[in-house]
């Protein structure tokens, strides 16, 4: 995982990530398959829904003025972390042949810093990832691909995308806390507990 994070952090990876052209199989006109009820893809989608909700809710809770905050010089800012998450949702799928839906600016992680634009990119990237999981067949999960010098299954590549999301969710929680923002789900739990105690 260290190797994955190191490579994702490099400019070369970002350039490759955003230089991709339109993926014909991901056109909006394509009919989206039904959500599977069992199996790996059903589990993947359940986990994806959970981490997506937390990341998007946290991004909404952090004030716009805090998006430029960074813990130290040379470390990603709040907006850069969220744009890195969005970029990862596109880039990691390229290992299984799914390209981003449109050509993008290689420097987008640093150029897109406005909160509304950042949250819009996040939402679109999650939609792209979710559609990929829905459209890939169970049979194709057994296919293999080269990823960071290793031969892995398509299933493994999707797991890597999920692990990447959870890693940066943790980072985002720490960033939010350092800016005085309680994660919305924690705030809800605390409010419910306080209400119960007051009875």
Steps between C-alpha positions, in 0.01 A plus 500: 500500500792734565611443142150583375486826693850597391414446136164674523680802643734547206441754226551232237208302633279807512591585143415150385181506699360812340632452148254218426240536226132416501410140585236389253353239733426761766270717295203644690267352239599149606236330712630453854462140620300420813683499831606142579347352815784260584864439419812716490346789308210525746750514788718750316206730430387487864847602619526762225167655600620528860837662427353727231234630736757576768745672265231711332334594830835594650592706194169684537555560873846655465469878447610635163764717667667187639547339158838670461622379841788254511671349808849592378684635198526243224201300628168487316240760594138409576394566141799309362412194707145501366621549143753220555213275607308594184809438288556161660143397415583558135862386491469166678231387256738548207676183612189304401457687172248763612611849405369829644182626329679806364846644449613689808765751603810325642535773763140482617595396855656843552292710262156404633480641853153658517269299731202472260726387215686253722180341630364479145815315386473265797139413419576438132798277582292288738233463233769383257632243748154375593402459133819304436418256782144462370605438141788260553388137487567247774695300243724797419595533867723197443696668220853612582685825443835655583475748786802671656729216390272218618259272318161535668138415427249765403343427839826593669516825304152593621596415859803727460267785399291438812808487726623825347169669583501384861859608548423853387174505696715456810726782384199722434359432847831607655504816285141582599569447871805727481270768360241455774255300286336196657419234236122519433436136589682543832310822571173315435599218737599750769172689461300177526693396812452841661126487429477153653692609812273801550191284530 
